[in-house]
């Protein structure tokens, strides 16, 4: 996995920053002259050109107007919005509730042929039972202080499980043993969730591996990562969702997934671990 999951987003910001800088130079303006035309402090121009400050739509329009390049403003704005979406704070993404986010994910999975998932914290959404999803989304809503639309969000999330049964979709999932032990909801919720994992393991579209506590680590535990057709990866942190599209970083993600797979148990050994004596009260 990338050492810093936000590096793709930062690289994209820096690449975007090159375009306004080129517009300024093509117009024969110094940084100070452009700042004067835009009516802001020169330090702001420097931050935009270094990619350390994201320009607003108004900033981009002002910059293009100052350079006599009004025709490029809308394209730059569209590009800036795409870059901005690469690093998305959860509170911002879910400021109106969680239902829309779940629907957006469903559209992404609709387009995905092969989905590879590594999770060290919770069961992936497409494997979740209604009770587990409700307990988890309720906790997230409380923590973030966002509007409570948990019931609608759970309904949207559960529709994602249909891709397990539809042709053209494949899921390779690796779970740390911690996922089986972390209690989300009450005992009945965990019992139902673990039983459900047993059921989905039998599906031809699913390959589910469990990395046991006893595995010799060649890759350290990581943040949850979802890879979609080797074209895009989403890394989930406490505060944000980070989208990775840079080929080098995607290669790192795939390499880590391969090494983590070598540490995992599959088939009957994985089933036995899900319902080991320590977990039998949940099965």
Backbone as a ProteinNet text record, in pm:
[ID]
protein_1_A
[PRIMARY]
XXXXXXXXXXXXXXXXXXXXXXXXXXXXXXXXXXXXXXXXXXXXXXXXXXXXXXXXXXXXXXXXXXXXXXXXXXXXXXXXXXXXXXXXXXXXXXXXXXXXXXXXXXXXXXXXXXXXXXXXXXXXXXXXXXXXXXXXXXXXXXXXXXXXXXXXXXXXXXXXXXXXXXXXXXXXXXXXXXXXXXXXXXXXXXXXXXXXXXXXXXXXXXXXXXXXXXXXXXXXXXXXXXXXXXXXXXXXXXXXXXXXXXXXXXXXXXXXXXXXXXXXXXXXXXXXXXXXXXXXXXX
[TERTIARY]
83	0	88	37.5	114.3	144.9	263	298.6	202.5	165.3	68	-46.5	-164.9	-274.3	-324.5	-282.6	-325.4	-229	-122	-20.4	-73.4	-164.2	-222.6	-300	-376.4	-453.1	-360.7	-252.7	-159.1	-87.8	-50.9	13.9	-79.2	-207.6	-304.8	-320	-318	-325.4	-205.7	-88.2	32.2	30.1	-21.2	-31.6	-129.9	-241.6	-339.4	-279.2	-195.5	-137.9	-47.8	3.8	91.2	15.5	-110.6	-186.3	-206.2	-249	-256.8	-120.4	-16.6	117.8	155.8	120.6	150.3	69.2	-56.9	-138.5	-76.1	-27.4	35.3	159.9	243.7	366.7	335	236.4	198.7	146.7	84.9	33.6	142.2	262.1	373.9	359.4	290.8	267.4	356.9	404.4	472.2	366.1	408.1	313.9	251.3	330.3	277.7	177.3	207.6	115.1	-17.6	-10.7	-136	-215.1	-145.9	-213.6	-284	-219.8	-280.7	-405.8	-400	-516.8	-632.9	-597.6	-702.4	-750.7	-673.7	-713.5	-689.4	-584.6	-552	-403	-364.1	-225.1	-138.7	-14.1	74.9	94.7	82.8	100.7	-4.4	-123.4	-229	-191.1	-134.8	-89.7	15.7	107.2	212.7	153.9	58.5	-1.9	-74.7	-145.6	-218.4	-120.6	-11.7	85	164	176.3	246.1	153.4	24.1	-72	-101.7	-61.2	-87	-219.2	-281.7	-411.5	-501.3	-616.9	-709.6	-785.1	-780.3	-853.2	-1003	-1080.2	-1225	-1261.3	-1388.8	-1433.6	-1409.8	-1438.1	-1419.1	-1271.6	-1184.6	-1040.6	-995.8	-1043.6	-1002.9	-1052.1	-1176.1	-1229	-1149.6	-1115.8	-1038.3	-899.6	-838.1	-703.6	-706	-803.5	-812.4	-841.2	-928	-959	-834.9	-757.1	-635.1	-534.3	-538.8	-445.2	-502.8	-624.2	-687.3	-722	-752.4	-781.2	-915.3	-1017.9	-1149.8	-1204	-1168.5	-1220.9	-1173.5	-1069.5	-1017	-1071.5	-1148.1	-1192.9	-1278.8	-1378.4	-1470.3	-1401.4	-1307.3	-1233.4	-1147.3	-1082.5	-1001	-1087	-1204.1	-1294.8	-1336.1	-1370.1	-1410.4	-1295.9	-1174.5	-1058.1	-1033.4	-1045.5	-1023.3	-1123.6	-1247	-1348.5	-1317.8	-1268.3	-1231.6	-1116.6	-1018.3	-904.9	-951.9	-1041.9	-1091.2	-1161	-1225.2	-1298.4	-1206.2	-1076.2	-982.8	-960.2	-967.5	-955.4	-1082.6	-1171.1	-1302.3	-1325.7	-1336.4	-1365.9	-1504.8	-1515.4	-1643.8	-1751.7	-1719.8	-1821.4	-1872.2	-1782.4	-1823.5	-1904.5	-1857.4	-1925.5	-2063.9	-2078.6	-2203.7	-2276.3	-2251.5	-2312.1	-2464.4	-2519.2	-2664.3	-2717.8	-2630.9	-2669.3	-2587.3	-2611	-2529.2	-2593.3	-2719.3	-2789.5	-2727.1	-2699.8	-2645	-2508.3	-2427.1	-2295.4	-2309.3	-2402.6	-2423.5	-2470.7	-2554.9	-2603	-2489.6	-2401.3	-2285.9	-2196.9	-2176.9	-2096.1	-2160.7	-2291.9	-2360.6	-2335.7	-2335	-2308.8	-2166.3	-2072.1	-1933.8	-1922.4	-1988.2	-1983.6	-2054.2	-2152.8	-2221.8	-2123.1	-2024.5	-1927.5	-1805.4	-1793.8	-1673.7	-1690	-1593.3	-1595.2	-1528.7	-1407.7	-1333.4	-1305.2	-1355.8	-1335.2	-1249	-1135.5	-1047.7	-1056.8	-1076.9	-1096.2	-1007.9	-941	-869.8	-933.3	-973	-1034.3	-976.3	-940.3	-884.6	-973.2	-1087.5	-1168.9	-1312.8	-1380.7	-1520.7	-1545.9	-1655.8	-1698.2	-1734.7	-1688.4	-1724.5	-1875.4	-1919.9	-2062.9	-2142	-2086.4	-2162.4	-2177.3	-2106	-2120.8	-2205.2	-2245.2	-2308.2	-2454.6	-2496	-2636.2	-2706.2	-2839.9	-2910.4	-2876.7	-2869.5	-2843	-2701.9	-2606.3	-2466.9	-2452.7	-2510.9	-2503.6	-2569.8	-2682.5	-2752.5	-2667.1	-2608.6	-2524.6	-2404.4	-2341.3	-2222	-2254.5	-2354.1	-2387.1	-2441.7	-2507.8	-2554.1	-2435.8	-2335.4	-2216.3	-2141.8	-2130.7	-2061.5	-2136.6	-2268.9	-2350.1	-2334.7	-2336.1	-2318.9	-2182.4	-2078.8	-1942.9	-1922	-1974	-1953	-2048.6	-2160.3	-2257.9	-2331.7	-2344.1	-2414	-2561.7	-2647.3	-2790.9	-2816.9	-2914.5	-2946.1	-3046.2	-2992.6	-3078	-3035	-3004.2	-2947.4	-3036.5	-3165.2	-3254.8	-3245.3	-3248.1	-3238	-3099.1	-2995.2	-2858.8	-2836.8	-2893.2	-2881.4	-2950.7	-3068.5	-3140.9	-3058.9	-2994.7	-2912.4	-2788.7	-2729.5	-2609.5	-2642.3	-2753.8	-2788.7	-2816	-2857.1	-2879.6	-2748.6	-2635	-2504.7	-2478.5	-2539.4	-2514.5	-2565.9	-2651.8	-2704.3	-2594.2	-2485	-2376.3	-2303.6	-2323.9	-2265.3	-2331.7	-2454.6	-2534.1	-2552.4	-2513.1	-2529.2	-2402.8	-2418.7	-2303.3	-2215.9	-2088.5	-1997.7	-1928.6	-1956.2	-1891.8	-1819.5	-1694.8	-1615.5	-1557.9	-1553.3	-1506.8	-1397.1	-1279.5	-1171.6	-1154.8	-1182.8	-1187.4	-1091.7	-1013.5	-923.9	-964	-990.5	-1025.8	-921.4	-879.7	-798.9	-888.8	-830.9	-909.2	-976.4	-917.8	-977.5	-1120.7	-1148.1	-1283	-1385.6	-1346.3	-1436.9	-1457.7	-1361.5	-1364.5	-1418.9	-1399.6	-1455	-1606.5	-1662.2	-1807.7	-1876.4	-1954.9	-2037.6	-2182.1	-2249.4	-2384.3	-2379.9	-2491.6	-2497.8	-2456.7	-2466.3	-2424.1	-2503.4	-2633	-2716.5	-2674.9	-2639	-2593.6	-2466.9	-2370.6	-2245.8	-2267.8	-2354.6	-2383.6	-2439.9	-2534.4	-2594	-2492.8	-2403.8	-2305.5	-2205.5	-2159.3	-2063.7	-2128.2	-2252.1	-2322.9	-2335.2	-2359.6	-2373.6	-2241.4	-2129.8	-2000.2	-1982.1	-2026.6	-2022	-2100.3	-2215.9	-2302.6	-2242.2	-2190.8	-2140.1	-2010.8	-1939.1	-1816.2	-1843.9	-1964.8	-1999.6	-2034.1	-2047.9	-2086.8	-1970.2	-1998	-1891.2	-1824.7	-1892.4	-1836.6	-1743.5	-1732	-1661	-1539.3	-1429.4	-1312.3	-1284.7	-1304.6	-1290.4	-1177.9	-1079	-967	-960.7	-917.8	-902.6	-753.6	-698.7	-560	-558.2	-510.1	-516.6	-413.6	-441.8	-347.3	-209.9	-208	-83.6	-0.9	-52.5	20.2	149.2	257.7	383.6	365.7	379.3	348.9	461.4	427.1	517.3	468.9	341	283.2	208.7	232.5	170.5	21	-59.8	-201.8	-218.1	-313	-330.4	-471.4	-492.2	-626.2	-708	-838.2	-925.5	-902.3	-892.3	-866	-954.7	-1018.3	-1107.6	-1053	-1017.2	-962.7	-1067.2	-1088.2	-1189.7	-1122.4	-1118.1	-1067.2	-927.8	-843.8	-707.1	-703	-816.3	-824.6	-834.6	-883	-909.4	-906.8	-853.2	-855.4	-909.7	-986.4	-1038	-985.2	-919.1	-865.9	-950	-992.9	-1078.8	-1000	-992.6	-930.7	-1040.2	-1001.4	-1099.6	-1175.1	-1104.2	-1163.6	-1198.8	-1144.9	-1163.8	-1161	-1215.3	-1206.3	-1107.2	-1008.4	-903.1	-908.5	-917.5	-923.4	-785.9	-739.4	-608.4	-626.5	-563	-569	-430.4	-329.2	-193.4	-145	-100.3	-60	41.9	142.1	243.7	182.6	94.3	32.4	-66.1	-138.1	-226.2	-144.6	-26.4	61.9	103	128.5	162.3	45.2	-74.7	-194.2	-209.7	-192.9	-207	-97.6	23.8	133	102.8	54.6	21.4	-91.4	-191.8	-303.2	-253.4	-161.4	-105.8	-30.7	49.8	126	35.3	-66.9	-162.8	-239.8	-268.9	-338.8	-258.1	-125.8	-39.7	-40.6	-82	-87.1	-223.5	-322	-460.9	-495.6	-599.9	-659.2	-785.1	-807.3	-923.7	-997.3	-1118.6	-1192.8	-1223.2	-1210.8	-1245.1	-1164.4	-1032.5	-957.9	-1013.7	-1056.8	-1115.5	-1249.9	-1330.2	-1459.5	-1439.4	-1340.4	-1312.8	-1270.4	-1196	-1152.4	-1269.2	-1360.7	-1477.6	-1557.4	-1566.9	-1642.1	-1547.2	-1433.7	-1341.8	-1404	-1350	-1408	-1424.5	-1327.2	-1336.1	-1453.4	-1496.2	-1604.6	-1734.6	-1735.1	-1851.4	-1979.2	-1967.7	-2090.5	-2158.4	-2085.8	-2144.4	-2197.2	-2161.4	-2195.3	-2322.6
-118.3	0	125.4	238.3	359.9	398.2	457.7	499.3	606.7	697.4	800.5	791.8	746.3	727.6	856.1	971.8	1099	1148.7	1073.2	1122	1135.3	1046.4	1059.8	1190.5	1223.2	1347.1	1467.6	1464.5	1575.9	1586.5	1472.9	1475	1535.8	1503	1558.4	1708.6	1754.4	1898.5	1970.9	1910.3	1972.7	1975.7	1869	1866.4	1972.4	1988.5	2090.5	2229.5	2251.2	2383	2428.8	2335.4	2371.2	2453.1	2421.7	2487.6	2637.5	2680.4	2825	2892.9	2822.7	2880.6	2904.2	2809	2825.2	2939.9	2952.3	3063.3	3197	3207.3	3332.3	3364.1	3263.6	3287	3320.6	3250.1	3278.4	3420.3	3472.4	3609.7	3712.2	3663.9	3754.2	3827.1	3765.1	3828.9	3768.9	3851.5	3802	3761.5	3690.2	3651.1	3771.1	3875.2	3995.6	4066.8	4074.1	4140.6	4066.8	3934.2	3857.6	3879.8	3881.9	3902.4	4036.9	4138.4	4271.4	4272.1	4205.9	4201.1	4124.7	4021.2	3940.4	4002.7	4095	4162.3	4082.4	3998.8	3923.7	3930.1	3878.5	3883.9	3790.6	3830.4	3744.2	3605	3595.2	3463.7	3364.5	3413.6	3325	3271.3	3354.2	3308.5	3199.6	3220.1	3121.1	2988.3	2993.8	2870.5	2794.8	2866.9	2801.3	2736.5	2806.3	2753.4	2635.2	2627.6	2514.2	2396.5	2419.7	2313.2	2292.4	2387.3	2373.9	2436.9	2510.2	2571.7	2547	2487.5	2457.4	2584.4	2624.7	2744.8	2719.7	2820.8	2811.5	2838.1	2816	2844.6	2992	3080.2	3224.1	3257.3	3188.7	3211.2	3175.7	3061.4	3017.1	3114.2	3162.2	3256.8	3387.1	3433.1	3556.9	3539.4	3426.6	3398.2	3396.7	3324.3	3315.8	3452.7	3530.5	3663.9	3751.9	3742.4	3822.6	3787.3	3662.6	3615.6	3624.6	3677.9	3684.5	3547.6	3455.2	3317.1	3271.7	3356.4	3323.5	3192.3	3158.7	3037.4	2910.1	2916.7	2796.8	2777.8	2875.4	2873	2750.6	2720.3	2612.1	2476.4	2456.3	2330.1	2316.3	2424.9	2421.5	2396.1	2454.9	2434.2	2287.8	2228.5	2087.3	1998.8	2030.3	1952.1	1968.1	2090.5	2116.6	2042	2034.7	1962.5	1813	1758.8	1616.9	1588.5	1677.9	1662.2	1673	1767.9	1788.4	1664.6	1589	1470	1354.8	1364.2	1256.2	1244.4	1355.9	1353.5	1416.7	1333	1380.8	1350.1	1454.7	1433.5	1373.3	1277.4	1211.5	1312.1	1406.3	1502.2	1585.6	1616.7	1692.7	1604.5	1482.8	1391.7	1356	1344.5	1297.4	1407.3	1531.6	1642.3	1641	1578	1568.3	1433.1	1348.6	1212.9	1111.6	982.8	877.5	807.8	829.7	757.6	786.2	912.8	949.2	884.2	880	816.7	670.1	600.8	459.2	437.9	525.6	515.1	537.3	631.8	656.6	532.6	467	345.2	236.6	225.7	123.6	143.8	270.2	299.3	258.6	277.1	237.1	85.6	12.7	-133.5	-187.6	-117	-156.1	-161.3	-69.5	-61.8	-150.4	-210.5	-286.2	-434.1	-488.9	-631.5	-711.5	-671.5	-740.2	-640.6	-672.1	-587.2	-662.5	-604.3	-661.7	-574.1	-637.4	-562.4	-617.8	-527.7	-563.3	-482.1	-549.2	-479.4	-529.8	-436.5	-471.3	-423.6	-361.4	-300.8	-352	-349.8	-394.1	-478.5	-550.6	-630.3	-535.3	-561.3	-475	-465.9	-354.4	-327	-432.1	-487.6	-584.8	-718.7	-740.6	-862.3	-838.8	-717.2	-685.7	-729.7	-771.6	-799.6	-669	-665	-542.3	-496.7	-589.7	-551.9	-496.1	-560.9	-515.7	-376.9	-359.4	-231	-121.3	-152.6	-53.5	-11.6	-108.8	-77.6	6.2	-30.4	41.5	183.3	198.3	330.9	422.1	364	443.4	499.1	416.9	461.7	569.5	552.6	651.1	784.2	777.9	900	974.5	900	963.6	1028.9	958.3	1009.9	1135.4	1133.8	1246	1361.9	1333.1	1438.1	1481.3	1389.6	1419.6	1380.9	1428.5	1397	1246.1	1209.2	1068.1	1019.4	954.1	888	741.6	683.7	549.3	446.7	452.8	352.6	355	474.8	486.6	445.8	482.3	447.8	297.1	230.3	84.4	19	66.8	10.4	24.7	142.1	164.1	74.5	59	-24.8	-170.9	-219.5	-360.3	-395.7	-298.9	-329.1	-364.3	-325.4	-355.5	-505.4	-578.2	-722.3	-795.1	-731.3	-797.9	-827.7	-750.5	-773	-904.1	-959.9	-1090.5	-1200.5	-1176.2	-1279.5	-1254.3	-1136.3	-1102.6	-1139.9	-1183.2	-1218.5	-1097.6	-1125.4	-1017.9	-948.5	-989.5	-927.7	-1034.7	-1003.8	-1094.9	-1017.9	-1085.6	-1021.4	-1104.3	-1045.3	-1106.4	-1027	-1089.7	-1017.7	-1080.4	-994.8	-1037.2	-963.9	-1039.8	-981.6	-1019.4	-922.9	-955.5	-1026.3	-1114.6	-1184.4	-1087.1	-968.5	-867.2	-834.2	-840	-807	-902.3	-1028.1	-1127	-1104.3	-1041.3	-1027.5	-892.8	-788.6	-659.3	-669.4	-627.5	-638.2	-513.6	-531.5	-425.4	-464.4	-390.1	-428.9	-528.9	-596.4	-690.2	-830.8	-925.5	-1062.7	-1124.2	-1098.7	-1153.7	-1097.2	-969.2	-906.3	-973.4	-996	-1060	-1204.6	-1274.6	-1413.3	-1419.1	-1331.5	-1329.4	-1290	-1196.9	-1153.3	-1264.2	-1334.9	-1442.4	-1557.6	-1587.7	-1690.3	-1648.5	-1519.8	-1469.8	-1482.5	-1459.3	-1475.7	-1619.7	-1714.9	-1855.1	-1876.8	-1814.8	-1834.8	-1775.4	-1653.1	-1589.1	-1654.2	-1723.3	-1791.3	-1896.2	-1948.8	-2054	-2000.9	-1869.5	-1812.4	-1820.5	-1853.2	-1862.2	-1728	-1619.6	-1486.8	-1438.2	-1516.1	-1468.6	-1554.2	-1487.4	-1551.3	-1476.3	-1544.5	-1479.4	-1544.1	-1463.7	-1511.3	-1439.7	-1513.5	-1457	-1461.7	-1349	-1343.7	-1363.4	-1477.6	-1506.3	-1427.2	-1415	-1348.4	-1413.6	-1543.6	-1619.9	-1611.3	-1545.8	-1537.5	-1458.9	-1508.3	-1434.5	-1314.3	-1193.3	-1073.9	-1039.8	-1038.5	-984.4	-846.7	-817.1	-685.2	-649.8	-532.5	-488.6	-462.4	-460.6	-427.1	-286.6	-272.7	-148.2	-93.3	27	82.8	11.7	14.7	-52.5	1.3	-89.9	-50	-130.5	-61.9	-123	-93.1	-197.8	-182.1	-221.8	-135	-158	-173.6	-297.8	-328.2	-271.8	-261.7	-211.3	-70.9	-1.8	133.5	239.4	197.2	293.2	220.4	285.6	231	337	292.1	381.6	337.3	428.2	401.4	478.1	410	472.1	497.7	624.2	660.9	705.6	744.2	789.9	912.3	1004.1	1132.7	1150.6	1064.4	1091.9	965.2	980.4	879.1	930.9	848.1	890.8	803.6	866.3	795.2	794.2	675.1	658.3	613.7	686.1	649	643.7	689.6	690.4	546.9	511.6	373.4	316.1	395.2	342.4	303.6	386.1	356.5	241	234.3	119.5	-9.1	-2.2	-118.3	-159	-59.9	-90.2	-157.9	-109.3	-168.6	-314.3	-340.6	-477.4	-568	-515.6	-593.5	-630.2	-532.4	-558.5	-660	-648.4	-743	-884.5	-898.9	-1029.5	-1087.8	-1006.6	-1055.7	-1085.8	-1004.3	-1030.9	-1160.4	-1186.9	-1309.9	-1432.8	-1422	-1534.9	-1563.6	-1467.3	-1483.9	-1534.8	-1537.8	-1565.6	-1713.5	-1750.7	-1883.7	-1876.4	-1979.5	-1983.7	-2116.4	-2123.9	-2249.1	-2294.7	-2427	-2483.4	-2423.6	-2398.9	-2336.1	-2198.3	-2122.4	-1991.8	-2007.3	-2103.1	-2127.6	-2168.9	-2251.9	-2296.7	-2179.6	-2086.1	-1970.7	-1878.7	-1862.3	-1777.2	-1830.9	-1961.7	-2021.8	-2104.1	-2046.5	-2110.3	-2114.1	-2193.1	-2200	-2063.6	-1974.2	-1841.2	-1760.3	-1794.9	-1720	-1799	-1917.1	-2005	-1944.8	-1856.5	-1794.3	-1705.3	-1667.9	-1583.6	-1664.8	-1792.8	-1871.2	-1953.4
0	0	0	-49.2	-44.6	98.4	121.9	256.9	305.6	216.6	249.6	151.3	195.2	101.3	40.1	92.9	35.5	-70.6	-100.1	-191.9	-334	-376.4	-510.2	-521.5	-418.3	-419.7	-425	-346	-346.6	-480.9	-539.5	-670.2	-774.6	-765.4	-860.1	-840.5	-713.9	-687.7	-748.1	-730.9	-784.2	-936.8	-998.8	-1144.6	-1192.7	-1120.4	-1156	-1144.3	-1042.2	-1017.3	-1131	-1209.5	-1321.1	-1426	-1445.1	-1551.8	-1526.2	-1405.9	-1381.6	-1392.5	-1348.8	-1358.3	-1504.1	-1591	-1732.8	-1792.4	-1750.7	-1800	-1762.9	-1641.1	-1595.3	-1678.7	-1700.1	-1776.2	-1921.5	-1979.7	-2118.6	-2134.3	-2026.7	-2030.3	-2001.1	-1967.5	-1937.9	-1806.5	-1711.2	-1581.2	-1474.3	-1384.7	-1265.4	-1164.7	-1062	-958.3	-891.5	-868.2	-803.4	-893.5	-1023.9	-1116.3	-1124.2	-1128.6	-1132.4	-1004.3	-891.4	-762.8	-759.3	-811.8	-814.8	-901.5	-1016.6	-1104.9	-1041	-963.3	-898	-767.7	-713.6	-590.5	-465	-465.8	-345	-314.9	-200.3	-154.9	-240.7	-271.9	-351.2	-291.8	-159.7	-96.1	-145.1	-175.3	-225.7	-362.6	-447	-578.4	-563.9	-471	-447.7	-402.1	-309.4	-258.8	-369.5	-455.6	-564.7	-661.7	-692.7	-788.5	-733.9	-601.3	-540.3	-512.4	-528.6	-502.5	-356.1	-271.8	-128.3	-87.4	-178.8	-152.5	-273	-248.4	-358.5	-397.4	-524.6	-566.8	-574.4	-538.3	-553.2	-699	-732.3	-868.9	-901.8	-804.7	-826.8	-846.6	-770.9	-787.1	-927.6	-978.2	-1111.9	-1218.2	-1203	-1301.5	-1299	-1178.1	-1165.5	-1227	-1202.8	-1254.9	-1408.3	-1464.5	-1610.4	-1672	-1607.1	-1658.5	-1655.9	-1550.1	-1538.2	-1646	-1692.3	-1794.7	-1936	-1948.3	-2078.9	-2133.8	-2044	-2085.2	-2028.6	-2040.8	-1985	-2039.3	-2162.7	-2224.2	-2158.8	-2077.1	-2011	-1869.6	-1823.1	-1683.5	-1651.6	-1734.9	-1702.1	-1701.7	-1794.3	-1796.3	-1671.5	-1631.6	-1510	-1386.1	-1382.6	-1268.9	-1260	-1374.7	-1375.4	-1327.9	-1374	-1331.3	-1182.2	-1132.7	-990.3	-904	-949	-872.1	-868.8	-980.4	-983.2	-887.2	-885.1	-793.1	-649.4	-625.1	-488.7	-435.4	-525.3	-481.2	-444.8	-477.8	-446.7	-296.5	-225.9	-80.2	-25	24.2	66.1	213.3	294.1	436	451.1	543.6	564.5	602.6	691.9	735.9	618.5	526.6	408.9	315	292.4	200	251.1	382.8	440.9	518	479	553.3	544.5	440.4	428.9	470.5	528.1	565.2	485.9	512	453.9	333.8	310.8	203.3	67.3	37.2	-94.4	-115.6	-11.2	-22.3	-58.7	7	-20.8	-164.8	-213.4	-351.2	-450.5	-419.4	-506.8	-514	-398.1	-397	-482.7	-475.1	-554.5	-703.3	-746.2	-887.4	-924.6	-833.3	-859.1	-871.4	-782.4	-787.3	-911.8	-958.6	-1082.4	-1198.7	-1197.1	-1306.2	-1283.3	-1166.9	-1131	-1163.8	-1236.4	-1264.6	-1154.9	-1117.1	-1011	-898.9	-781.7	-665.1	-563.9	-529.4	-427.5	-302.8	-188.5	-64.9	45	114.8	237.6	349.5	456.9	569.5	700.8	786	916.1	1030.2	996.3	1101.9	1105.4	991.2	987.9	864.2	865.5	750.1	635.6	512.3	398.3	379.4	327.1	316.3	242.3	133.9	54.3	124.7	235.3	316	441.5	468.2	596.5	602.9	722	748.1	784.6	779.2	817.6	959.5	1053.1	1192	1208.6	1143.7	1153.3	1089.5	970.3	901.7	984.4	1046.8	1128.5	1247.8	1316.3	1432.1	1390.9	1280	1235	1189.4	1104.1	1053	1162	1260.2	1373.9	1450.7	1473.5	1545.7	1467.4	1336.1	1253.2	1254.1	1241.8	1242.4	1374.3	1483.8	1614.9	1626.3	1582.8	1594.9	1509.9	1387.3	1297.1	1322.7	1389.2	1413.9	1289	1191.5	1066.9	1079.4	987	995.2	999.7	1080.2	1100.6	995.6	893.3	794.3	783.1	899	904	834.3	857.7	797.4	644.5	587.3	441.4	392.7	469.9	432.1	435.1	535.3	544.7	425.6	392.1	277.4	150	131.9	13.3	15.2	133.8	144.2	114.4	163.9	146.9	0.7	-79.4	-220.6	-291.4	-230.7	-290.8	-294.4	-202.4	-196.5	-320.6	-398.5	-518.2	-618.6	-613	-708.1	-680.3	-560.5	-529.4	-611.2	-650.8	-717.1	-866.6	-913	-1053.6	-1130.8	-1253.8	-1335.2	-1364.7	-1387.3	-1424.7	-1310.9	-1187.6	-1071.9	-990.7	-952.1	-869.5	-751.5	-635.6	-513.5	-448.3	-434.9	-359	-230.8	-117.3	10.3	110.6	175	281.9	409.1	514.1	643.4	746.3	825.1	941.7	1043.8	1123.1	1224.4	1320.7	1334.3	1421.9	1380.9	1250.7	1203.6	1263.7	1284.1	1342.4	1491.4	1554.4	1700.3	1747	1666.4	1705.8	1712.6	1823.5	1841.1	1787.5	1684.5	1627	1653.6	1737.9	1778.3	1893.1	1917.8	2029.6	1986.1	2077.7	2050.1	1935.4	1932.9	1825.5	1689.8	1688.7	1564.5	1513.2	1603.1	1562.7	1520.6	1591.5	1554.7	1412.1	1383.8	1250.9	1143.6	1176	1077.8	1045.4	1145.6	1122.7	1045.9	1075.9	998.5	852.6	831.2	694.2	618.7	686	621.3	573.7	656.5	616	486.6	477.1	360.8	234	242.9	121.6	73.4	161.8	120.5	13.6	11.3	-83.6	-222.8	-235.8	-364.2	-463.8	-589	-689.3	-719	-686.2	-713.6	-603.4	-494.7	-375.3	-343.1	-314.2	-254.5	-125.1	-11.4	118.5	197.1	232.4	311.8	445.1	547.8	681.5	718.9	758.4	802.3	953.7	1000.3	1144.5	1224.4	1353.4	1442.5	1436.5	1412.8	1418.5	1290.9	1186.7	1059.8	1077.5	1015.6	1014.1	922.1	976.3	899.7	801.8	674.4	573.5	529.1	558.7	539.7	667.4	718.2	842.7	822.9	929.9	916.6	858.4	768	693.6	710.6	658.7	654.6	547.5	562.9	466.5	326.4	229.4	91.6	-2.6	-96.2	-194.7	-333.9	-407.5	-542.5	-645.6	-743	-845.4	-981.4	-1030	-1164.1	-1192.2	-1093.7	-1109.8	-1168.8	-1163	-1216.8	-1107.6	-992.5	-885.2	-752.9	-653	-517.1	-423.1	-326.3	-224.4	-89.3	-19.3	113.7	214.2	319.1	418.9	547.4	586.1	713.1	809.2	928.3	1026	975.7	910	876.7	730.8	643	500.5	416	296.1	191.8	87.7	55.3	-36.7	-161.6	-277	-403.4	-468.4	-505.8	-567.7	-712.3	-803.9	-945.3	-1008.9	-937.5	-991.7	-1012.1	-1133.1	-1161.3	-1063.9	-1025.2	-933.4	-800	-748.7	-619.9	-631.5	-743.5	-764.3	-767.9	-826.8	-827.9	-688.1	-601.7	-462.6	-391.8	-419.4	-357.8	-399.7	-528.3	-578.3	-522.3	-511.4	-454.4	-309.8	-232.3	-92.9	-81.6	-170.2	-166.9	-193.6	-287.3	-318.9	-199.7	-133.5	-18.5	100.5	118.6	225.9	198.4	71.2	35.3	74.8	61.1	96.2	244.6	324.9	469.8	517	426.9	466.5	456.6	530.2	522.6	437.4	355.6	269.1	288.8	236.8	241.3	382.6	406.1	537	651.8	636	745.7	782.5	682.3	711.1	781.5	735.8	801.3	946.8	970.3	1106.7	1194.5	1135.7	1214	1246.6	1150.8	1175.7	1293.5	1304.3	1415.2	1502.8	1538.3	1630.3	1769	1860.9	1995.5	2061.6	2037	2098.9	2044.5	1921.5	1857.4	1852.4	1907.5	1892.9	1947	2044.5	2098.4	1995.6	1887.8	1784.8	1666.7	1657.1	1537.3	1555.9
[MASK]
+++++++++++++++++++++++++++++++++++++++++++++++++++++++++++++++++++++++++++++++++++++++++++++++++++++++++++++++++++++++++++++++++++++++++++++++++++++++++++++++++++++++++++++++++++++++++++++++++++++++++++++++++++++++++++++++++++++++++++++++++++++++++++++++++++++++++++++++++++++++++++

